[in-house]
Amino acid sequence: MFDHLKETPPTVISAALAVVISILRVIYDKEETSFVRILLESALCGALAVVAGSGVTALGLDQDWTIFIGGSIGFIGSQSIRAYADLFLKKKANE
């Protein structure tokens, strides 16, 4: 049943997983009520997963890490990731 998933690139699986998990998270947490905002959040998470997949490749890590990272991005959400990135960049700027 899932044999075709073995041939799918991990980056595609990662992005899809981030999208699905983020949709489920937003609906469950009742963060957003607007359908458009739910779609935008999930699209942002999918895009972040693709970017993270490129980072995994650039760092020379195993491609299976992209799937883990994509799921994590969907679970954490784009707003939290942006907040962590802002905090990290502010710390680095003050050093």
C-alpha positions as CSV (number, residue, x, y, z in Angstrom):
1,M,0.0,0.0,0.0
2,F,2.8,2.4,0.9
3,D,5.4,1.1,-1.6
4,H,5.1,4.2,-3.8
5,L,6.2,6.4,-0.8
6,K,9.6,4.8,-0.9
7,E,10.1,6.4,-4.3
8,T,8.9,9.9,-3.2
9,P,11.7,12.3,-2.3
10,P,12.0,12.9,1.4
11,T,11.6,16.7,0.9
12,V,8.2,16.2,-0.7
13,I,7.1,13.9,2.2
14,S,8.5,16.4,4.7
15,A,6.5,19.3,3.1
16,A,3.3,17.3,2.9
17,L,3.7,16.2,6.5
18,A,4.3,19.7,7.7
19,V,1.2,20.9,5.9
20,V,-1.1,18.1,7.2
21,I,0.2,18.4,10.8
22,S,-0.1,22.2,10.8
23,I,-3.7,22.0,9.5
24,L,-4.6,19.5,12.2
25,R,-2.8,21.6,14.9
26,V,-4.5,24.8,14.0
27,I,-7.9,23.2,13.9
28,Y,-7.4,21.4,17.2
29,D,-6.0,24.4,19.0
30,K,-8.7,26.6,17.5
31,E,-5.9,29.2,16.8
32,E,-7.5,30.4,13.6
33,T,-11.1,30.4,12.4
34,S,-10.5,31.7,8.9
35,F,-10.0,29.1,6.2
36,V,-7.6,31.4,4.4
37,R,-5.4,31.8,7.4
38,I,-5.3,28.1,8.0
39,L,-4.2,27.6,4.4
40,L,-1.5,30.3,4.8
41,E,-0.2,28.8,8.0
42,S,0.0,25.3,6.4
43,A,1.7,26.7,3.3
44,L,4.3,28.5,5.4
45,C,5.0,25.3,7.3
46,G,5.4,23.4,4.0
47,A,7.7,26.0,2.7
48,L,9.8,26.0,5.9
49,A,10.0,22.2,5.6
50,V,11.4,22.5,2.1
51,V,14.0,25.1,3.2
52,A,15.0,22.8,6.1
53,G,15.3,19.9,3.7
54,S,17.8,22.0,1.7
55,G,19.7,22.7,5.0
56,V,19.8,19.0,5.7
57,T,21.3,18.3,2.3
58,A,23.8,21.2,2.7
59,L,24.9,19.9,6.1
60,G,25.5,16.4,4.7
61,L,22.9,14.7,7.0
62,D,20.9,11.7,6.1
63,Q,17.8,12.6,4.0
64,D,15.5,10.9,6.6
65,W,16.1,13.9,8.8
66,T,14.0,16.0,6.5
67,I,10.9,14.0,7.3
68,F,11.5,14.4,11.1
69,I,12.1,18.1,10.6
70,G,9.0,18.6,8.4
71,G,6.8,16.9,11.1
72,S,8.4,19.0,13.8
73,I,7.8,22.2,11.8
74,G,4.1,21.3,11.3
75,F,3.8,20.6,15.0
76,I,5.6,23.7,16.2
77,G,4.1,26.1,13.7
78,S,5.5,29.0,11.6
79,Q,4.7,31.6,14.3
80,S,6.7,29.8,17.0
81,I,9.6,29.2,14.6
82,R,9.6,32.9,13.7
83,A,9.6,33.8,17.4
84,Y,12.6,31.4,18.0
85,A,14.4,32.8,15.0
86,D,13.9,36.4,16.1
87,L,15.2,35.5,19.6
88,F,18.2,33.7,18.2
89,L,19.1,36.6,15.8
90,K,18.7,39.2,18.5
91,K,21.0,37.2,20.8
92,K,23.6,37.0,18.0
93,A,23.3,40.7,17.2
94,N,24.0,41.6,20.8
95,E,27.2,39.4,21.0
